[in-house]
């Protein structure tokens, strides 16, 4: 659960950064907006303007949260499967 969740978060972090940047752009004041045209534009501009490392900004808390979610999902799934098996 934890390892799988953290690994998945680290793998998907670049796309998460891109989609968060794109969705938050509309909430910025007009002078600060980047006016992205799509996901590929976000990826291209982050790479060009900030470098590859920028795709993993916030990766540690993202992976920690995903690890905790994974642990609790596995634990509750097993408990509910047992509960339903006994009562159904």
N, C-alpha and C positions, 0 to 999 in steps of 0.2 A: 503494500500500500504506500508507505512513505517514500521508498526509493523510486517506485514507478511514478508517483505523482511529481516528485522533484525532478526526475529525469524528463518527464513530459513537459514540465514548465520550462526547463532550460532549453529544450529543443524548440519550443514554440515561442520563446521570449521575443525573438526578432519580429514575428508577425504581431504579437501582442503590442509591442512598442509602436509599430506602424499603425495599427488600427486605433490605438488610443490617441496617438498624435493627430490622426485624421479626424476622429470624432471630436476631439477637444478644440480643434482649429476654429470651428464655428462659434465657440463660446468666447473666443478672444476678442478684444477690441479690434476694430477694423485696421488700425495702424500696425497691429502686431500679428495679424493673420498671415499664414503662409500660403493660403489658397491652393491647397493640394488638389490635383485633378483626379486622383485615384490611388490605389494601393501601390502600384508600380512607381508612380511619381514620388510618393512618400519614401519608399525604399531607396530610390535613386538619389533623392535629395539628402536623406540622412547619411547615406554612404559618402556622398560628395562633400557635404558641408561639415559633418561631425566625425566621420570615420566609422569603421566596422564595430569598434567597441561600444558605440552609442546604442547598438541594437540590443545590448545586454544591460542597459541602465535599469536598475531595479530588479535584476535577476535574483539576487539573494532573497529578498522578502517574498518575491513571487514564488520561488521554489519552496520556501519554508511554508507558505500558506498552502501550496498544492500538496506538500507532504502531509500536513495536518489533515487536509480534506481527504486525502487517500486513506490515511489511517482510520479515520472515523467512518468513512464509507464502507470499508471492508468490515470493520467491527460491527457496525449496525446491520449490514446486509446479512452477515452470518447469524446474528441474534434474531432478526426478523424471519429469516428462513426457518430457523428452529421453532420459533413461536408459531408461525403459520402451519408448519408440518404437524405440530401437536394439536392445533385447533381446527384443522380442515379435514 
